[in-house]
């Protein structure tokens, strides 16, 4: 199918409603027929971009370890190492740790 050239034709701009020569009209990305002086290109933010996925897993992940809730402390100093650090010792002091509280019992 062939179309007329439109040498003397006029067209109405969809943006301004003004009359312009048909040969100076261009079609925008949204389908509007506008004059070349009114043409607005598509904004880059409207273009789809390739989305990259964030890595969420670790390569050699392990289960989190469970900390002991009972700690054996003994001797005259808190950080002193001696035989009383062994749980079977009769001199050991047992410190029980709860959520937000600390209870100390001497046996």
Backbone as XML, in Angstrom:
<?xml version="1.0"?>
<chain id="A" units="angstrom">
  <residue number="1" name="UNK">
    <atom name="N" x="0.837" y="-1.167" z="0.000"/>
    <atom name="CA" x="0.000" y="0.000" z="0.000"/>
    <atom name="C" x="0.883" y="1.230" z="0.000"/>
  </residue>
  <residue number="2" name="UNK">
    <atom name="N" x="0.545" y="2.179" z="-0.786"/>
    <atom name="CA" x="1.338" y="3.404" z="-0.856"/>
    <atom name="C" x="0.541" y="4.565" z="-0.270"/>
  </residue>
  <residue number="3" name="UNK">
    <atom name="N" x="1.268" y="5.539" z="0.246"/>
    <atom name="CA" x="0.655" y="6.701" z="0.873"/>
    <atom name="C" x="1.054" y="7.959" z="0.119"/>
  </residue>
  <residue number="4" name="UNK">
    <atom name="N" x="0.258" y="9.008" z="0.297"/>
    <atom name="CA" x="0.580" y="10.296" z="-0.314"/>
    <atom name="C" x="1.771" y="10.905" z="0.401"/>
  </residue>
  <residue number="5" name="UNK">
    <atom name="N" x="2.521" y="11.722" z="-0.270"/>
    <atom name="CA" x="3.724" y="12.346" z="0.279"/>
    <atom name="C" x="3.360" y="13.393" z="1.328"/>
  </residue>
  <residue number="6" name="UNK">
    <atom name="N" x="2.303" y="14.111" z="1.160"/>
    <atom name="CA" x="1.886" y="15.132" z="2.121"/>
    <atom name="C" x="2.660" y="16.415" z="1.959"/>
  </residue>
  <residue number="7" name="UNK">
    <atom name="N" x="2.964" y="16.766" z="0.732"/>
    <atom name="CA" x="3.771" y="17.947" z="0.450"/>
    <atom name="C" x="3.095" y="19.227" z="0.958"/>
  </residue>
  <residue number="8" name="UNK">
    <atom name="N" x="1.785" y="19.343" z="0.816"/>
    <atom name="CA" x="1.057" y="20.540" z="1.228"/>
    <atom name="C" x="0.144" y="20.271" z="2.430"/>
  </residue>
  <residue number="9" name="UNK">
    <atom name="N" x="0.231" y="19.096" z="2.991"/>
    <atom name="CA" x="-0.684" y="18.710" z="4.065"/>
    <atom name="C" x="-0.289" y="19.368" z="5.391"/>
  </residue>
  <residue number="10" name="UNK">
    <atom name="N" x="-1.286" y="19.536" z="6.234"/>
    <atom name="CA" x="-1.078" y="20.095" z="7.567"/>
    <atom name="C" x="-1.520" y="19.041" z="8.595"/>
  </residue>
  <residue number="11" name="UNK">
    <atom name="N" x="-0.914" y="19.091" z="9.781"/>
    <atom name="CA" x="-1.271" y="18.155" z="10.849"/>
    <atom name="C" x="-1.372" y="18.922" z="12.172"/>
  </residue>
  <residue number="12" name="UNK">
    <atom name="N" x="-2.193" y="18.421" z="13.051"/>
    <atom name="CA" x="-2.386" y="19.042" z="14.359"/>
    <atom name="C" x="-1.521" y="18.290" z="15.378"/>
  </residue>
  <residue number="13" name="UNK">
    <atom name="N" x="-0.737" y="19.026" z="16.150"/>
    <atom name="CA" x="0.118" y="18.426" z="17.163"/>
    <atom name="C" x="-0.722" y="17.909" z="18.326"/>
  </residue>
  <residue number="14" name="UNK">
    <atom name="N" x="-0.437" y="16.708" z="18.763"/>
    <atom name="CA" x="-1.141" y="16.134" z="19.912"/>
    <atom name="C" x="-0.731" y="16.804" z="21.221"/>
  </residue>
  <residue number="15" name="UNK">
    <atom name="N" x="0.398" y="17.469" z="21.262"/>
    <atom name="CA" x="0.857" y="18.119" z="22.486"/>
    <atom name="C" x="0.293" y="19.527" z="22.625"/>
  </residue>
  <residue number="16" name="UNK">
    <atom name="N" x="0.427" y="20.353" z="21.596"/>
    <atom name="CA" x="0.024" y="21.754" z="21.730"/>
    <atom name="C" x="-1.291" y="22.078" z="21.037"/>
  </residue>
  <residue number="17" name="UNK">
    <atom name="N" x="-1.725" y="21.240" z="20.113"/>
    <atom name="CA" x="-2.948" y="21.513" z="19.370"/>
    <atom name="C" x="-2.737" y="22.490" z="18.230"/>
  </residue>
  <residue number="18" name="UNK">
    <atom name="N" x="-1.496" y="22.860" z="17.977"/>
    <atom name="CA" x="-1.193" y="23.801" z="16.887"/>
    <atom name="C" x="-1.052" y="23.049" z="15.566"/>
  </residue>
  <residue number="19" name="UNK">
    <atom name="N" x="-1.230" y="23.795" z="14.488"/>
    <atom name="CA" x="-1.112" y="23.224" z="13.145"/>
    <atom name="C" x="0.309" y="23.404" z="12.626"/>
  </residue>
  <residue number="20" name="UNK">
    <atom name="N" x="0.877" y="22.303" z="12.098"/>
    <atom name="CA" x="2.237" y="22.312" z="11.535"/>
    <atom name="C" x="2.232" y="21.569" z="10.214"/>
  </residue>
  <residue number="21" name="UNK">
    <atom name="N" x="3.270" y="21.788" z="9.379"/>
    <atom name="CA" x="3.379" y="20.995" z="8.158"/>
    <atom name="C" x="3.526" y="19.505" z="8.488"/>
  </residue>
  <residue number="22" name="UNK">
    <atom name="N" x="2.813" y="18.686" z="7.730"/>
    <atom name="CA" x="2.782" y="17.239" z="7.994"/>
    <atom name="C" x="4.176" y="16.612" z="7.926"/>
  </residue>
  <residue number="23" name="UNK">
    <atom name="N" x="5.026" y="17.089" z="7.044"/>
    <atom name="CA" x="6.355" y="16.507" z="6.869"/>
    <atom name="C" x="7.289" y="16.798" z="8.049"/>
  </residue>
  <residue number="24" name="UNK">
    <atom name="N" x="6.941" y="17.785" z="8.899"/>
    <atom name="CA" x="7.763" y="18.126" z="10.060"/>
    <atom name="C" x="7.298" y="17.428" z="11.343"/>
  </residue>
  <residue number="25" name="UNK">
    <atom name="N" x="6.305" y="16.574" z="11.226"/>
    <atom name="CA" x="5.763" y="15.883" z="12.395"/>
    <atom name="C" x="6.547" y="14.593" z="12.657"/>
  </residue>
  <residue number="26" name="UNK">
    <atom name="N" x="6.736" y="14.296" z="13.929"/>
    <atom name="CA" x="7.422" y="13.060" z="14.323"/>
    <atom name="C" x="6.576" y="12.361" z="15.389"/>
  </residue>
  <residue number="27" name="UNK">
    <atom name="N" x="6.742" y="11.052" z="15.511"/>
    <atom name="CA" x="6.004" y="10.275" z="16.489"/>
    <atom name="C" x="6.908" y="10.038" z="17.694"/>
  </residue>
  <residue number="28" name="UNK">
    <atom name="N" x="6.396" y="10.353" z="18.899"/>
    <atom name="CA" x="7.145" y="10.128" z="20.131"/>
    <atom name="C" x="7.027" y="8.678" z="20.564"/>
  </residue>
  <residue number="29" name="UNK">
    <atom name="N" x="7.794" y="8.327" z="21.615"/>
    <atom name="CA" x="7.810" y="6.966" z="22.139"/>
    <atom name="C" x="6.460" y="6.545" z="22.710"/>
  </residue>
  <residue number="30" name="UNK">
    <atom name="N" x="5.635" y="7.514" z="23.128"/>
    <atom name="CA" x="4.332" y="7.201" z="23.713"/>
    <atom name="C" x="3.204" y="7.238" z="22.683"/>
  </residue>
  <residue number="31" name="UNK">
    <atom name="N" x="3.549" y="7.430" z="21.406"/>
    <atom name="CA" x="2.558" y="7.379" z="20.329"/>
    <atom name="C" x="1.998" y="8.721" z="19.915"/>
  </residue>
  <residue number="32" name="UNK">
    <atom name="N" x="2.399" y="9.814" z="20.569"/>
    <atom name="CA" x="1.894" y="11.125" z="20.202"/>
    <atom name="C" x="2.566" y="11.627" z="18.926"/>
  </residue>
  <residue number="33" name="UNK">
    <atom name="N" x="1.770" y="12.251" z="18.064"/>
    <atom name="CA" x="2.305" y="12.863" z="16.846"/>
    <atom name="C" x="2.519" y="14.342" z="17.154"/>
  </residue>
  <residue number="34" name="UNK">
    <atom name="N" x="3.784" y="14.775" z="17.200"/>
    <atom name="CA" x="4.119" y="16.144" z="17.597"/>
    <atom name="C" x="5.064" y="16.759" z="16.575"/>
  </residue>
  <residue number="35" name="UNK">
    <atom name="N" x="5.188" y="18.082" z="16.630"/>
    <atom name="CA" x="6.138" y="18.774" z="15.770"/>
    <atom name="C" x="7.546" y="18.510" z="16.272"/>
  </residue>
  <residue number="36" name="UNK">
    <atom name="N" x="8.524" y="18.562" z="15.400"/>
    <atom name="CA" x="9.902" y="18.259" z="15.809"/>
    <atom name="C" x="10.435" y="19.229" z="16.854"/>
  </residue>
  <residue number="37" name="UNK">
    <atom name="N" x="9.866" y="20.440" z="16.948"/>
    <atom name="CA" x="10.293" y="21.390" z="17.983"/>
    <atom name="C" x="9.721" y="21.021" z="19.354"/>
  </residue>
  <residue number="38" name="UNK">
    <atom name="N" x="8.671" y="20.209" z="19.384"/>
    <atom name="CA" x="8.046" y="19.804" z="20.639"/>
    <atom name="C" x="8.461" y="18.401" z="21.084"/>
  </residue>
  <residue number="39" name="UNK">
    <atom name="N" x="9.292" y="17.770" z="20.331"/>
    <atom name="CA" x="9.648" y="16.374" z="20.583"/>
    <atom name="C" x="10.401" y="16.227" z="21.908"/>
  </residue>
  <residue number="40" name="UNK">
    <atom name="N" x="10.014" y="15.242" z="22.700"/>
    <atom name="CA" x="10.706" y="14.907" z="23.943"/>
    <atom name="C" x="11.085" y="13.441" z="23.886"/>
  </residue>
  <residue number="41" name="UNK">
    <atom name="N" x="12.366" y="13.181" z="24.062"/>
    <atom name="CA" x="12.840" y="11.803" z="24.044"/>
    <atom name="C" x="12.407" y="11.089" z="25.319"/>
  </residue>
  <residue number="42" name="UNK">
    <atom name="N" x="12.393" y="9.775" z="25.272"/>
    <atom name="CA" x="12.018" y="8.980" z="26.435"/>
    <atom name="C" x="13.089" y="9.124" z="27.511"/>
  </residue>
  <residue number="43" name="UNK">
    <atom name="N" x="12.663" y="9.352" z="28.741"/>
    <atom name="CA" x="13.606" y="9.527" z="29.849"/>
    <atom name="C" x="14.312" y="8.209" z="30.145"/>
  </residue>
  <residue number="44" name="UNK">
    <atom name="N" x="15.619" y="8.244" z="30.424"/>
    <atom name="CA" x="16.369" y="7.009" z="30.672"/>
    <atom name="C" x="15.852" y="6.185" z="31.849"/>
  </residue>
  <residue number="45" name="UNK">
    <atom name="N" x="15.218" y="6.815" z="32.841"/>
    <atom name="CA" x="14.700" y="6.066" z="33.980"/>
    <atom name="C" x="13.502" y="5.199" z="33.609"/>
  </residue>
  <residue number="46" name="UNK">
    <atom name="N" x="12.875" y="5.493" z="32.476"/>
    <atom name="CA" x="11.750" y="4.682" z="32.029"/>
    <atom name="C" x="12.212" y="3.428" z="31.300"/>
  </residue>
  <residue number="47" name="UNK">
    <atom name="N" x="13.473" y="3.370" z="30.929"/>
    <atom name="CA" x="14.024" y="2.194" z="30.254"/>
    <atom name="C" x="14.252" y="1.084" z="31.252"/>
  </residue>
  <residue number="48" name="UNK">
    <atom name="N" x="13.986" y="-0.133" z="30.855"/>
    <atom name="CA" x="14.249" y="-1.281" z="31.715"/>
    <atom name="C" x="15.745" y="-1.572" z="31.702"/>
  </residue>
  <residue number="49" name="UNK">
    <atom name="N" x="16.262" y="-1.880" z="32.852"/>
    <atom name="CA" x="17.666" y="-2.237" z="32.950"/>
    <atom name="C" x="17.782" y="-3.661" z="33.454"/>
  </residue>
  <residue number="50" name="UNK">
    <atom name="N" x="18.911" y="-4.261" z="33.202"/>
    <atom name="CA" x="19.147" y="-5.613" z="33.685"/>
    <atom name="C" x="19.386" y="-5.541" z="35.189"/>
  </residue>
  <residue number="51" name="UNK">
    <atom name="N" x="18.624" y="-6.328" z="35.925"/>
    <atom name="CA" x="18.750" y="-6.313" z="37.377"/>
    <atom name="C" x="19.766" y="-7.362" z="37.802"/>
  </residue>
  <residue number="52" name="UNK">
    <atom name="N" x="20.663" y="-6.946" z="38.661"/>
    <atom name="CA" x="21.622" y="-7.892" z="39.205"/>
    <atom name="C" x="21.108" y="-8.369" z="40.563"/>
  </residue>
  <residue number="53" name="UNK">
    <atom name="N" x="21.363" y="-9.609" z="40.852"/>
    <atom name="CA" x="20.877" y="-10.211" z="42.091"/>
    <atom name="C" x="21.941" y="-10.075" z="43.164"/>
  </residue>
  <residue number="54" name="UNK">
    <atom name="N" x="21.527" y="-9.676" z="44.361"/>
    <atom name="CA" x="22.458" y="-9.592" z="45.481"/>
    <atom name="C" x="22.767" y="-10.994" z="45.983"/>
  </residue>
  <residue number="55" name="UNK">
    <atom name="N" x="24.044" y="-11.247" z="46.259"/>
    <atom name="CA" x="24.430" y="-12.527" z="46.824"/>
    <atom name="C" x="23.988" y="-12.563" z="48.280"/>
  </residue>
  <residue number="56" name="UNK">
    <atom name="N" x="23.246" y="-13.603" z="48.644"/>
    <atom name="CA" x="22.712" y="-13.686" z="49.992"/>
    <atom name="C" x="23.286" y="-14.845" z="50.787"/>
  </residue>
  <residue number="57" name="UNK">
    <atom name="N" x="23.870" y="-15.815" z="50.124"/>
    <atom name="CA" x="24.364" y="-16.972" z="50.856"/>
    <atom name="C" x="25.888" y="-16.948" z="50.918"/>
  </residue>
  <residue number="58" name="UNK">
    <atom name="N" x="26.428" y="-17.605" z="51.921"/>
    <atom name="CA" x="27.871" y="-17.718" z="52.086"/>
    <atom name="C" x="28.329" y="-19.050" z="51.533"/>
  </residue>
  <residue number="59" name="UNK">
    <atom name="N" x="29.568" y="-19.111" z="51.076"/>
    <atom name="CA" x="30.072" y="-20.319" z="50.445"/>
    <atom name="C" x="30.199" y="-21.472" z="51.441"/>
  </residue>
  <residue number="60" name="UNK">
    <atom name="N" x="30.861" y="-21.270" z="52.545"/>
    <atom name="CA" x="31.058" y="-22.325" z="53.543"/>
    <atom name="C" x="30.350" y="-21.952" z="54.836"/>
  </residue>
  <residue number="61" name="UNK">
    <atom name="N" x="29.039" y="-21.822" z="54.754"/>
    <atom name="CA" x="28.261" y="-21.410" z="55.921"/>
    <atom name="C" x="28.170" y="-22.553" z="56.922"/>
  </residue>
  <residue number="62" name="UNK">
    <atom name="N" x="28.159" y="-22.190" z="58.189"/>
    <atom name="CA" x="28.031" y="-23.169" z="59.264"/>
    <atom name="C" x="26.929" y="-22.721" z="60.205"/>
  </residue>
  <residue number="63" name="UNK">
    <atom name="N" x="26.414" y="-23.678" z="60.948"/>
    <atom name="CA" x="25.390" y="-23.378" z="61.928"/>
    <atom name="C" x="26.029" y="-22.577" z="63.054"/>
  </residue>
  <residue number="64" name="UNK">
    <atom name="N" x="25.302" y="-21.604" z="63.578"/>
    <atom name="CA" x="25.864" y="-20.821" z="64.670"/>
    <atom name="C" x="26.053" y="-21.698" z="65.897"/>
  </residue>
  <residue number="65" name="UNK">
    <atom name="N" x="27.135" y="-21.445" z="66.604"/>
    <atom name="CA" x="27.461" y="-22.284" z="67.751"/>
    <atom name="C" x="26.643" y="-21.866" z="68.964"/>
  </residue>
  <residue number="66" name="UNK">
    <atom name="N" x="26.455" y="-22.783" z="69.858"/>
    <atom name="CA" x="25.700" y="-22.542" z="71.080"/>
    <atom name="C" x="26.678" y="-22.293" z="72.217"/>
  </residue>
  <residue number="67" name="UNK">
    <atom name="N" x="26.561" y="-21.146" z="72.841"/>
    <atom name="CA" x="27.431" y="-20.805" z="73.957"/>
    <atom name="C" x="26.916" y="-21.496" z="75.219"/>
  </residue>
  <residue number="68" name="UNK">
    <atom name="N" x="27.824" y="-21.947" z="76.078"/>
    <atom name="CA" x="27.362" y="-22.583" z="77.323"/>
    <atom name="C" x="26.726" y="-21.557" z="78.250"/>
  </residue>
  <residue number="69" name="UNK">
    <atom name="N" x="25.656" y="-21.966" z="78.924"/>
    <atom name="CA" x="24.994" y="-21.041" z="79.843"/>
    <atom name="C" x="25.588" y="-21.126" z="81.243"/>
  </residue>
  <residue number="70" name="UNK">
    <atom name="N" x="26.380" y="-22.164" z="81.505"/>
    <atom name="CA" x="27.032" y="-22.314" z="82.808"/>
    <atom name="C" x="28.532" y="-22.217" z="82.620"/>
  </residue>
  <residue number="71" name="UNK">
    <atom name="N" x="29.169" y="-21.357" z="83.397"/>
    <atom name="CA" x="30.612" y="-21.151" z="83.317"/>
    <atom name="C" x="31.213" y="-21.468" z="84.680"/>
  </residue>
  <residue number="72" name="UNK">
    <atom name="N" x="32.283" y="-22.247" z="84.705"/>
    <atom name="CA" x="32.959" y="-22.595" z="85.949"/>
    <atom name="C" x="34.128" y="-21.666" z="86.171"/>
  </residue>
  <residue number="73" name="UNK">
    <atom name="N" x="34.105" y="-20.961" z="87.290"/>
    <atom name="CA" x="35.151" y="-20.007" z="87.630"/>
    <atom name="C" x="35.624" y="-20.352" z="89.039"/>
  </residue>
  <residue number="74" name="UNK">
    <atom name="N" x="36.935" y="-20.307" z="89.258"/>
    <atom name="CA" x="37.410" y="-20.634" z="90.589"/>
    <atom name="C" x="38.713" y="-19.945" z="90.908"/>
  </residue>
  <residue number="75" name="UNK">
    <atom name="N" x="39.255" y="-20.219" z="92.077"/>
    <atom name="CA" x="40.509" y="-19.614" z="92.493"/>
    <atom name="C" x="40.264" y="-18.279" z="93.154"/>
  </residue>
  <residue number="76" name="UNK">
    <atom name="N" x="41.354" y="-17.615" z="93.530"/>
    <atom name="CA" x="41.221" y="-16.340" z="94.214"/>
    <atom name="C" x="40.916" y="-15.207" z="93.242"/>
  </residue>
  <residue number="77" name="UNK">
    <atom name="N" x="41.375" y="-15.310" z="92.000"/>
    <atom name="CA" x="41.105" y="-14.289" z="90.999"/>
    <atom name="C" x="40.126" y="-14.798" z="89.955"/>
  </residue>
  <residue number="78" name="UNK">
    <atom name="N" x="39.416" y="-13.910" z="89.334"/>
    <atom name="CA" x="38.395" y="-14.307" z="88.349"/>
    <atom name="C" x="39.025" y="-14.979" z="87.134"/>
  </residue>
  <residue number="79" name="UNK">
    <atom name="N" x="40.160" y="-14.445" z="86.638"/>
    <atom name="CA" x="40.794" y="-14.993" z="85.448"/>
    <atom name="C" x="41.987" y="-15.886" z="85.772"/>
  </residue>
  <residue number="80" name="UNK">
    <atom name="N" x="42.115" y="-16.270" z="86.986"/>
    <atom name="CA" x="43.244" y="-17.109" z="87.399"/>
    <atom name="C" x="42.974" y="-18.549" z="86.980"/>
  </residue>
  <residue number="81" name="UNK">
    <atom name="N" x="43.961" y="-19.192" z="86.381"/>
    <atom name="CA" x="43.801" y="-20.580" z="85.952"/>
    <atom name="C" x="44.386" y="-21.504" z="87.010"/>
  </residue>
  <residue number="82" name="UNK">
    <atom name="N" x="43.593" y="-22.406" z="87.488"/>
    <atom name="CA" x="44.065" y="-23.419" z="88.430"/>
    <atom name="C" x="43.177" y="-24.652" z="88.300"/>
  </residue>
  <residue number="83" name="UNK">
    <atom name="N" x="43.297" y="-25.567" z="89.204"/>
    <atom name="CA" x="42.539" y="-26.810" z="89.134"/>
    <atom name="C" x="41.041" y="-26.592" z="89.358"/>
  </residue>
  <residue number="84" name="UNK">
    <atom name="N" x="40.674" y="-25.482" z="89.922"/>
    <atom name="CA" x="39.257" y="-25.265" z="90.198"/>
    <atom name="C" x="38.476" y="-24.956" z="88.915"/>
  </residue>
  <residue number="85" name="UNK">
    <atom name="N" x="39.153" y="-24.786" z="87.777"/>
    <atom name="CA" x="38.473" y="-24.563" z="86.508"/>
    <atom name="C" x="37.821" y="-25.835" z="86.007"/>
  </residue>
  <residue number="86" name="UNK">
    <atom name="N" x="38.205" y="-26.967" z="86.569"/>
    <atom name="CA" x="37.642" y="-28.238" z="86.163"/>
    <atom name="C" x="36.266" y="-28.372" z="86.802"/>
  </residue>
  <residue number="87" name="UNK">
    <atom name="N" x="35.230" y="-28.767" z="86.055"/>
    <atom name="CA" x="33.873" y="-28.813" z="86.608"/>
    <atom name="C" x="33.708" y="-29.757" z="87.795"/>
  </residue>
  <residue number="88" name="UNK">
    <atom name="N" x="34.526" y="-30.797" z="87.912"/>
    <atom name="CA" x="34.367" y="-31.750" z="89.006"/>
    <atom name="C" x="34.955" y="-31.229" z="90.316"/>
  </residue>
  <residue number="89" name="UNK">
    <atom name="N" x="35.635" y="-30.116" z="90.295"/>
    <atom name="CA" x="36.267" y="-29.580" z="91.498"/>
    <atom name="C" x="35.207" y="-29.107" z="92.483"/>
  </residue>
  <residue number="90" name="UNK">
    <atom name="N" x="35.457" y="-29.301" z="93.777"/>
    <atom name="CA" x="34.508" y="-28.906" z="94.817"/>
    <atom name="C" x="34.621" y="-27.423" z="95.139"/>
  </residue>
  <residue number="91" name="UNK">
    <atom name="N" x="35.677" y="-26.729" z="94.657"/>
    <atom name="CA" x="35.893" y="-25.328" z="94.971"/>
    <atom name="C" x="35.291" y="-24.429" z="93.891"/>
  </residue>
  <residue number="92" name="UNK">
    <atom name="N" x="34.780" y="-25.003" z="92.829"/>
    <atom name="CA" x="34.326" y="-24.216" z="91.672"/>
    <atom name="C" x="33.131" y="-23.341" z="92.015"/>
  </residue>
  <residue number="93" name="UNK">
    <atom name="N" x="33.110" y="-22.165" z="91.460"/>
    <atom name="CA" x="31.987" y="-21.257" z="91.599"/>
    <atom name="C" x="31.190" y="-21.323" z="90.301"/>
  </residue>
  <residue number="94" name="UNK">
    <atom name="N" x="29.906" y="-21.519" z="90.375"/>
    <atom name="CA" x="29.079" y="-21.654" z="89.177"/>
    <atom name="C" x="28.366" y="-20.330" z="88.942"/>
  </residue>
  <residue number="95" name="UNK">
    <atom name="N" x="28.525" y="-19.805" z="87.731"/>
    <atom name="CA" x="27.860" y="-18.566" z="87.343"/>
    <atom name="C" x="26.834" y="-18.937" z="86.295"/>
  </residue>
  <residue number="96" name="UNK">
    <atom name="N" x="25.569" y="-18.756" z="86.573"/>
    <atom name="CA" x="24.506" y="-19.017" z="85.602"/>
    <atom name="C" x="24.122" y="-17.713" z="84.926"/>
  </residue>
  <residue number="97" name="UNK">
    <atom name="N" x="24.014" y="-17.724" z="83.613"/>
    <atom name="CA" x="23.718" y="-16.512" z="82.868"/>
    <atom name="C" x="22.360" y="-16.674" z="82.201"/>
  </residue>
  <residue number="98" name="UNK">
    <atom name="N" x="21.486" y="-15.742" z="82.428"/>
    <atom name="CA" x="20.185" y="-15.727" z="81.782"/>
    <atom name="C" x="20.081" y="-14.490" z="80.916"/>
  </residue>
  <residue number="99" name="UNK">
    <atom name="N" x="18.950" y="-14.281" z="80.318"/>
    <atom name="CA" x="18.759" y="-13.139" z="79.452"/>
    <atom name="C" x="18.617" y="-11.875" z="80.295"/>
  </residue>
  <residue number="100" name="UNK">
    <atom name="N" x="19.687" y="-11.104" z="80.372"/>
    <atom name="CA" x="19.676" y="-9.848" z="81.088"/>
    <atom name="C" x="19.943" y="-9.971" z="82.579"/>
  </residue>
  <residue number="101" name="UNK">
    <atom name="N" x="20.091" y="-11.176" z="83.102"/>
    <atom name="CA" x="20.366" y="-11.331" z="84.532"/>
    <atom name="C" x="21.543" y="-12.257" z="84.714"/>
  </residue>
  <residue number="102" name="UNK">
    <atom name="N" x="22.250" y="-12.102" z="85.833"/>
    <atom name="CA" x="23.357" y="-12.972" z="86.198"/>
    <atom name="C" x="23.126" y="-13.428" z="87.623"/>
  </residue>
  <residue number="103" name="UNK">
    <atom name="N" x="23.142" y="-14.750" z="87.833"/>
    <atom name="CA" x="22.997" y="-15.253" z="89.197"/>
    <atom name="C" x="24.287" y="-15.976" z="89.577"/>
  </residue>
  <residue number="104" name="UNK">
    <atom name="N" x="24.786" y="-15.715" z="90.775"/>
    <atom name="CA" x="26.039" y="-16.292" z="91.242"/>
    <atom name="C" x="25.743" y="-17.107" z="92.485"/>
  </residue>
  <residue number="105" name="UNK">
    <atom name="N" x="26.233" y="-18.354" z="92.490"/>
    <atom name="CA" x="26.097" y="-19.180" z="93.687"/>
    <atom name="C" x="27.447" y="-19.791" z="93.997"/>
  </residue>
  <residue number="106" name="UNK">
    <atom name="N" x="27.828" y="-19.792" z="95.244"/>
    <atom name="CA" x="29.113" y="-20.337" z="95.672"/>
    <atom name="C" x="28.840" y="-21.657" z="96.368"/>
  </residue>
  <residue number="107" name="UNK">
    <atom name="N" x="29.524" y="-22.711" z="95.919"/>
    <atom name="CA" x="29.328" y="-24.014" z="96.537"/>
    <atom name="C" x="30.629" y="-24.566" z="97.071"/>
  </residue>
</chain>
